[in-house]
Amino acid sequence: MAEPATPYTVKALDLSTWDAFAALVERNNGVFGGCWCMGFHGELSRTDPAVNRAAKQQRVREGRTHAALVFDSGECVGWCQFGSPAELPQIKSRRAYEKSLVSVPDWRITCHFVGKGHRRRGVATAALAGALELIAGLGGGTVEGYPESAGDVPAGFLFNGALSTYERLGFVRDRPIGKHRWVVRKTI
């Protein structure tokens, strides 16, 4: 059965969408304490959100970061970050991940965010589906995500998205890498 149509538009994070992305992050206090979605790049400043903002903007200028941005009536309301393992070398539960690693994926999905007032409305699903479309446009390959079992994790702690969302979009569980976290894979 096909997913119902959503009122959302998905666009790639680039110079033309930077201002909308930045507005979303600023409305939400820099996201996750000022991360600006830099933690998985391995360049996170834990003390200065302005450093993270500048680093993210520089990556956008240089085309070294990827995200599917979700828009509702022209306002950016969420995103899903993706990239190659070289672009996103940091992942949660890394030690367990590497211990059971068989092959490195072409693409990683590392972070989801939905702005306040827009949660539980299909934004995360639209972002993940949009990321998959953008990945397909970039040549596709094996896509890996690291979602969490939403029923077991306190609200607000799903940095990598909910397992059920990935499974609805055709990802298959590969292996657990933590009490609540899985490696899931899909070929595009």
Secondary structure by P-SEA (a helix, b strand, c coil): cccccccbbbbcccccaaaaaaaaaaaaccccccccccccccccccccaaaaaaaaaaaaaaccbbbbbbbcccccccccccccccccccccaaaaaaaacccccccccccccccccccccaaaaaaaaaaaaaaaaacccbbbbbccccccccccccccccaaaaaaacccccccccccbbbbbbcc
